[in-house]
């Protein structure tokens, strides 16, 4: 069949006028592949049928700056077909058709089709795949749903989009097409990532929240935790510091351990136990948060605190893309302590007749201003992706360079990630290869500089008149600028990993898979404190070096069987996992240097080496697991799931080497029943219920269950000092994981044609066999403490999520999301017959003149985070503290301590609004907590006139009436509730269809941490919530920044 083109009358056909030089190197390539490369470089359109190329041979070609005619002649040499060129179109024709001519009577030119794609509700759909049926010609819709495609006559366009029914539309000459895609049965048919696989959302019976890229937090983000903050009901991500190297605290449904980690277990692209810094936020496509034991039990002894599944972006069939993202950000301190200025200090000391002899150096120094700066950050991300129906690929590079607001604080991080997926043997074998590399250089800030900035007088100068550093040697005093300029804390980390996966369809419904993973991470740390600086003067210079290596090897074998029998759907998963984790480190330090020239690069130059300055260690732990899951669905209405995992860990005691972790859940899609099927209000309504037991082994080190010896004292023998070894750890053969049993009941709903949707969950988590270090008698024990499983605690709560589409029309759309969560924590017991304690006093407050005090108590019947101290009754007429005499004995002492506050909030919430008008989008995100208490430690330490004149104080000291030594009490416990405008972003889609090689161009500006509404008197009510003493605003505290970023997204 001869293909011809219809041209305008008088058009001259020519194959000579080529101006675009081509450079192509291909080996044994099909003509189709060569055509694709020519089209990419020249812009010429090819018209041919697949049948025409059936008998053609492959081509090997290598040309540089060649003409189009020359390249075509090489390609068609000795082929059964040849070509004709008409304007910018190349037509493939049979070689034996010597009389081929272009006529105005039977030929037609290529036609350009424009149009738009929207949902059945009228909302524009971005990223819809539009392909010419039977060819590789295609495009995608832009952010406004619009598209343009050039095709031959009589073509059929195929429109595909995730979650919507595929639609075919016949194209006509110079047509403008308006296409509406219909939702599949519902959003519940969307596929979500679960442990070791995927599942349709309608079949999920556990509690799972999914956050996709469009809902991620905007602006400056360093890890997946930043993307999730405030987005999932029950998941709290607390950023307590402005240090850009600090990791946030992540808690899901409360604290569930006294010793181990309460952070969720992280799985990235199916690999368990990876660090969130392994991938750049720009490479993440979706994040699934598994909340209850029914969803997490497949991960066994590491999933008691929940699981976060991170899925990175992959290439897509028919979509070859180059994407570039860049932003520049400015960080400015949002709030800093209000201290006396030089003039205010002079005025107060003069008015109160204070002796300031030798103190006033004539300075006017704001010490916080001197150690802080405006931080400048940049981020660049470049990715290349593409694919066919047989495979896909994606590769990306990301570089982050971020300055903290403290002058000694910064991080530089480089991430590289690639993935390749290929199907062979007609799709029976699926091969996947993923590799990643991360390299970071970072410098944590010296937090003690903030203490010095509190106390150093504003009348001091930074340097003396002779140019030397001004220094003070009193308690909590020293020059923080000197520390920053001459001291260093430099760290370098590198991470390299590879993951290979093969899945083979052995017979209908059954797929076997093997996954191999290897990772190595190294960290080099180096610190130096100069001889005369506050940090190094006691040691006469201090240098430290350390090197850490972590290796992870993983092998997993799985088999999955999927079968449907009429209305019954079964899916059975079975697997085996073997994991090794190695860790080793070496460290060395020295002090007593005579020069700062070497810094940390010549430890032997120091003259005061202590016995504990050199150390090394090596650890190995193994985890062997067997796991299985059965999913069953009947008629799309009733779903059941059961999982089981058996973990054997080298960490556990010899009497408890293996643990069993089962779960079961069920769901009833009520909206599928006859009495609701015709409802015009209820689209989807599903009831879920689940129960399971999971574990937490993070509080157990590789050798905590066995007796250990360590270095003891020295003794003198035959002219030499020799080491002794002593017992440093008791044997505990019964040591095992903490076990958490979770009951969960939930509802998923969608109303009014998807205008309102969301979920509700109620849960009860009971953790038993809590790990803690208990005091034990000696003898019979050989060491006075033992790590043992003893206590239990309960967390219970309610979670609510609602999404609404408030307004939607052709030009404007407004959507909102509200999530709300409560959690109540109670410690039920701390003792058993063997290990006993009435309570655990914890938290450390170092007060001038009072030594170290505790701030919290762990006690049966109370929650973790309970403040414990004197209850304040105010101040007397002399400014002295008045405390409540709890035991009525006429004395105030530690026997009068009582419960004075709770660090855990009563509930958390967030409010998100997105408004889109034509090419503009505005998103606003509020996040808050309510009902928590915070200890204002800086106010306790520095809002006191007793430290004047030799130490600076907060302005509050002049008005709070305190004229007494600092005393920890409820006087300094404040309400910590807050509402923060966490994120506001405005974007404009400058280009939404292909122009000059650019298929998309978006500009945006984002502001983070714009303001906080709170009654708290400190710098920020969002404080550290980790450990057993949460809710304290420390005096060693880096203020949070207010961040403004400006960025560009480009697609090619």
Order of alpha helices (4+ residues) and beta strands (2+ residues): beta-alpha-beta-beta-alpha-beta-beta-beta-beta-beta-beta-beta-beta-beta-beta-beta-beta-alpha-beta-beta-beta-beta-beta-alpha-beta-beta-alpha-alpha-beta-beta-beta-beta-alpha-alpha-beta-beta-beta-beta-beta-beta-beta-alpha-beta-beta-beta-beta-beta-beta-beta-beta-beta-beta-beta-beta-beta-beta-beta-beta-beta-beta-beta-alpha-beta-beta-beta-beta-beta
